[in-house]
Amino acid sequence: MYTGIPINYVAFIERLGCNSNLKKRDIYLVLFKIKQNDSFAKIGDLFGISKGSSSRIFSQGVITMAEYMKKLIFWPLKSSIQRNLPIPFRMLFSRVQSIVDCLEIEIQKPTSALHQALTWSDYKKCNTVKYLISATPDGFINFISCGYGGRVSDVVQLLFQRN
């Protein structure tokens, strides 16, 4: 199962499990969902649990993991960004410090009609939560917003972060 975590970071997963009281399975489920963005039904099948359980584990686990790992997300110094700038970027994009995008993740359909409306994404044609993410050109994640319902446009989400 591909999570994007290098083998030499397995100790980090172990420590995260011990310090956060999350099961290793739940940590891998959260990482897998973030990396692959497969449906909760498929993830449930892969992990031998129901669609609803995989959705609940993700919803609770991502909050716990975010709290534990938020100190790992920071904005590096400009000199550090420039020093680590990939060679293909250096000629044309030497002043780029960050690349911004919105990550939209499918969620289980909320039971409340109001929450269904707030999380509905016309683009994905399902209920989603959106995060504004920033990364330096060498791939270091330096900002993750709080989640927004899928109905919020990417532009509005960006404007919320500026205020």
C-alpha positions in Angstrom: 0.0 0.0 0.0 1.6 3.3 -1.1 1.5 6.1 1.4 4.5 8.1 0.2 6.3 7.7 3.5 10.0 6.6 2.9 11.0 3.4 4.8 13.4 5.4 7.0 10.5 7.3 8.5 8.8 4.2 9.9 10.2 5.2 13.4 8.3 8.5 13.1 5.1 6.5 12.5 5.9 4.4 15.6 6.5 7.5 17.7 3.4 9.2 16.4 1.3 6.2 17.4 2.8 6.1 20.9 2.4 9.9 21.5 -1.0 10.3 20.0 -2.8 7.1 21.0 -3.6 6.4 17.3 -3.3 2.9 16.1 -0.7 2.3 13.4 -3.5 1.2 11.1 -5.3 4.5 11.6 -2.2 6.5 10.8 -1.6 4.5 7.6 -5.2 4.9 6.6 -5.0 8.7 7.0 -1.7 8.9 5.1 -3.1 6.6 2.4 -6.3 8.7 2.0 -4.2 11.9 1.7 -1.8 10.4 -0.8 -4.2 8.4 -3.0 -7.6 10.1 -2.3 -9.4 6.9 -3.0 -13.0 6.5 -1.9 -13.8 5.5 1.6 -15.4 2.4 0.3 -12.2 1.3 -1.4 -10.1 2.3 1.6 -12.5 0.3 3.8 -12.0 -2.8 1.6 -8.2 -2.4 1.7 -8.1 -2.1 5.5 -10.9 -4.7 6.2 -13.3 -2.2 7.7 -16.6 -0.6 6.6 -16.9 2.6 4.5 -18.3 4.4 7.5 -15.5 3.3 9.8 -12.8 4.4 7.3 -14.5 7.8 7.0 -14.7 8.2 10.8 -11.1 7.0 11.3 -9.9 9.5 8.7 -11.9 12.4 10.2 -10.7 11.8 13.7 -7.2 10.7 12.8 -6.4 13.6 10.5 -7.2 16.1 13.3 -5.0 14.2 15.8 -2.2 13.9 13.4 -2.4 17.6 12.4 -2.2 18.6 16.0 0.8 16.4 16.6 2.6 17.5 13.4 1.8 21.2 13.1 5.1 22.2 14.6 6.8 20.5 11.5 5.0 22.9 9.2 6.7 26.3 9.1 7.7 29.0 6.6 11.5 28.6 5.9 13.8 31.6 5.5 14.0 33.0 2.0 17.7 32.2 1.9 16.9 28.5 2.7 14.2 28.4 0.0 16.6 29.8 -2.6 19.4 27.5 -1.6 17.2 24.5 -2.0 15.6 25.7 -5.3 15.6 22.9 -7.9 18.1 23.6 -10.7 15.3 23.8 -13.4 13.6 26.6 -11.4 16.7 28.7 -10.9 16.8 30.5 -14.3 13.1 31.5 -14.7 11.6 31.2 -11.2 14.4 32.3 -8.8 12.0 34.6 -6.9 9.4 31.9 -6.3 9.0 31.1 -2.6 5.8 29.1 -2.6 3.4 27.2 -4.8 -0.2 27.3 -3.6 -3.0 24.8 -4.4 -6.2 23.6 -3.0 -6.5 19.9 -1.9 -10.1 18.6 -2.1 -10.9 15.3 -0.3 -14.1 13.4 -0.6 -15.9 12.9 2.7 -18.9 10.7 3.7 -22.2 12.4 3.0 -23.2 14.3 6.1 -26.6 13.4 7.7 -27.5 17.1 8.2 -29.0 18.8 5.1 -27.1 22.0 5.9 -23.8 20.2 6.2 -24.5 18.4 2.9 -25.1 21.7 1.2 -21.9 23.3 2.7 -19.7 20.4 1.7 -21.1 19.8 -1.8 -18.5 20.2 -4.5 -19.9 20.9 -8.0 -16.4 20.2 -9.4 -16.1 16.7 -7.8 -19.9 16.0 -7.7 -19.7 14.7 -4.1 -19.3 16.1 -0.6 -15.7 17.3 0.1 -13.5 19.2 2.5 -10.9 21.6 1.0 -7.5 22.7 2.4 -5.3 25.4 1.0 -1.8 24.1 0.9 1.5 25.8 0.2 4.8 24.2 -0.6 8.3 25.5 -1.4 9.6 24.7 -4.9 11.6 21.7 -3.5 8.4 20.2 -2.0 8.5 21.3 1.6 5.0 21.8 2.9 5.1 25.2 4.6 1.4 25.9 5.2 -1.9 24.0 5.5 -5.1 25.9 6.2 -8.0 24.7 8.3 -10.6 22.7 6.3 -13.4 24.4 4.4 -16.6 22.8 3.0 -16.4 21.8 -0.7 -18.8 24.6 -1.7 -16.2 27.3 -0.9 -14.4 28.4 -4.1 -10.6 28.2 -4.1 -10.4 32.0 -4.5 -12.6 32.6 -1.5 -10.6 30.2 0.5 -7.4 32.0 -0.4 -8.9 35.3 0.6 -10.0 33.9 4.0 -6.3 33.0 4.6 -5.2 36.6 3.9 -7.4 38.1 6.6 
